[in-house]
Amino acid sequence: MFDILYKKRIVNPHIEELKKFGEYSNKLHIKKKILSSNISNLNCSKLLGEYNSFDEINIDELPECFVIKTSHFCGDSRVIKSKEDFKKNYNNLKNHFNNTLKTIYRNGDEPHYKYIKPELFIEEYLEGLVYDYKFNCIHGEVALIMILNDKTHEFYNYSIDWKPLRVIRSNNKLLVKNIKKPEKLQDMLEIAKKLSKEYDYVRIDLYEINNKIYFGEYTFTPGGCIYPYFQPIQFENILSKFYNEKKIDYDLINKYFLL
């Protein structure tokens, strides 16, 4: 499937589609859009400030812990555990974020990021985050759930009924671990379907913290749509079948249960 998406979204994209992807990938403005949508049981981390440059941040107006992010980039966020650490690392943080604000993500290799206005923002720090649940959605239905351990950066893949799959992301190793099913799994599945219904493929990232569901982000070109994104290649091929036929056959996914 990701070879198809690579051609459509990276090599020969439609400008209007790129602009729409950019709008929904904007980490600052999508928070506001999600909040105004009033989707039941879906929360966003509290926005604490918006800035055009790092120099505008007034530490006296912020809580002890917070997270600094940009609207147009990935992997650039910084968790600030104390104001003392912020002051100690001020110059490094300033250089990092002011440079990021002047940089296009991956030099345009994922072209929709070029349509996001670079902005700096700060949001609340959510204590207790361990897992990032990434719902891979094809034509508005969840095919599988990728799980990222936020502390170890290990990836796992599970079926929608929470069974581990013999499937790996790209060149990662197959890891065996029984991860506790989220309390709000069914709600998260319904939310992922609602958020993805307009798209042939999108990954919806959600969190569950203190029995509440939080929105993470929309991802339209995970890993730059590198192919194969999932291995074994046979699994990638059945995703292509689902994509082309616009229907998910969960019996085919069940064949990849990790026994």
N, C-alpha and C positions, 0 to 999 in steps of 0.2 A: 504493500500500500504506500509506503513512504517513497518509493521510486516514482509513483504517480504524483504524489504531493510535491516532490522535489521539482518535477517538470512544471507543474501548475503554479507553484507559489514562489519558486526561487528562480527558475530559468526563464519561463514565459508567463509572468504574472499579469493580471489585469489591474490597471491602475486603481480603478474604483474599489476593487476587492482589497488591494493593499491598503488603501486609506481606511477602509472599514476595519481591517485587522489592526492597523495602527491605532485607531480610536479605542478598540477594546483591549489592546495590549498596553495602553498608557496606564501605568500603575497608580498614578495620582487620580486621574479623572474617572477611571473605572470604579474606584472606591465610591465616588459620589453617585455614579450611575447605579451601582448596586444598592446603595442605601435608599435611593429614590424609588427603586423598583418594588420595595416592600415585599420581598420574597420571604415567605414564612420560614422561621427558624434560621435564617441566614444573617450573620453579623459581619461587620468589618472592624478591624482595629481602629481605634480612635485617632483621627488626624489632629496633630498638635501644632503644625505650622507649615507654611508654604513659603519658599524663598527663590529668588532668582540667582543668588550666589551664596556660597558658604558664609561669607562675611556678614550676612544679614542675620545670622542666628544669634539670638540673645539667650544665653544659657540660664539667666535668672528667671526666664519665663517658662522653663521646662521642668519636668519632674526629675527625680534622681536617675531613673532608667528610661531609655527611649531608643528608637531605631531610626537611623538616617538612611534615606533612599533617594533614588532619582526616578523620574517618570519613564525614562526611555531606555534603560539599561538592564542587564541581568547580571547577577553575581557581584554587585557593587555595594550592597547594603552593609551597614556597620551597626552592630549592637553596642550601645553605650551603657555600661553597667553602673557608672557613677559619674557625677559632674567632675570629680577629681581626675578620673581617667580622661574625660573629654578635654580638660584643660592641659593635661600632661601631653596628650597626643594631638593637640590643636593644629599644629603646623602640618603634620602628616595628613590629618583628616582634611584640612583645607586644600592642600595640594591635590589629594585624591579626588575630591568631589568637584572642585573647580575645573580640573582636567577632564573629568567624566562629562561634565556639562557641555564641554566643547568637542566631545567625541561621538561619532556615530557607532552604534553597537555593531561589533564584528565587521567594521568597515563596509557595511551595507550588504554583507553576505545573506542576511535575512532582511530583504528589502523593505518590508512594511515598517520596520523600526525607524526608517528615515522620515516617516510621516508623523512622528511623535515629537511634540515640542519638549525640549529638555528643561525640566524643572526639578528643583530640590524640595523634598518634603520630609517631615518628621512625624512618626506615628508612635503610639504607645507600645511598650514592650510587653508581649504576652508571655507571662510566666507559665512554664509547664509544657511548652511545645516540644514534642518528641518526633512525631511522624507527620509527614506531608503526604496527603492522599491525592494521587494524580489520576483522575478519571478520564480514560481514553474513550472518547465518544465518537461514534460513527453514525451519521444521519440521525442524531438526537437520541441514540441509545448507547449505554455504557457497555463496551466490549470487555474491558478488563481494568483493574486498578493497580497502578504502579505505586509502590510505597517507598518513600525516601526517609531514612532515619536522619533527622536533622543534626544529630550529634556525631554519628559515625560516618555519614554520607554513603551508607550501604543501600542498595536497591533490592526490592522484592516485588514480585508480581503475583496478584491474587485474582481469583474469579469474583464475580459480583455476589456470589453466595459464600464468599470468604473461605476459599480453599486455595492453598498455595499452588502456583503453576510452575511447571518445568520450562520456564521461559526466562530469558535474560535480556537486559537492555544492552544493545550494542555489543561491546567486547567485555562487559562485566562478567565476573564469575557467578556461577549459580550458587546462591547462598540458601541454606536451609534454616528456617527459623519459624516457629509458631508465634505469630504476632497476634495479640489479643484483638478480637473484633471490636471496632469502635461501637460505642453505645448508640450512636446516631447514624449508623451505616445506612439504614433504609432512607432516612431523611436526606443524607448526603447524595444517595443515588438519585432521588427525585429532584433535588436541586441541580445536580449535574445535567440531568435530562432537560430541565427547563432552560438552563443557561446555554446548552449546546444545540437546541432545536433548529436554529437557523443555518447550521453549518454542516457540510459533508464530513468534515473531521475537525475536532478541536479537543485539546486537553484542558480539563477544568481542575484546578488545584484548590483543595479545601483542607481545613484543619479542624480538629476537634480538641478543644481545650476547656477543661472544667465543665464538661457536658454541654458545651455550646459549639455550634458550627461557625467557622470563620472563613470568609472568602480569601483565596490566595491570588490567583491570576488566571487569565486566559492564555493558552499557549498554542499558537497556530503552526509553528514550524519547530517542534522540539528537536534539539540537536542539529538544527539546520536541515531537517528531513534526511539526515544521513541514512543510506540504505546498505544493509538491512538495519533498521532501528531495533527490531526484536529478533532474537535467535532462539530456537533453530529457524532456518529459512522457511521451513514448512509452515510455521506459525505465522510468519510475515505474509506468506501466500494466502492463508485463509482470511487474514485481515483484508487483503486485496479483493478476495471474493465477496466479503461482506460489503466492502466499499462500493464495488461495481453493481452488486445486486440490491443494494440499499436495504439489506436485511441481515441481522446477526443470527447465526445458527449456534446456539449455546452448546449443543451437543458436540460440535467440533472443538470448541474451547475446552469442554470437559475432558477430552482425550489427553489434555496436557496437564491434568492434575498430578501433582507431585506425590507419589505414593510412598 
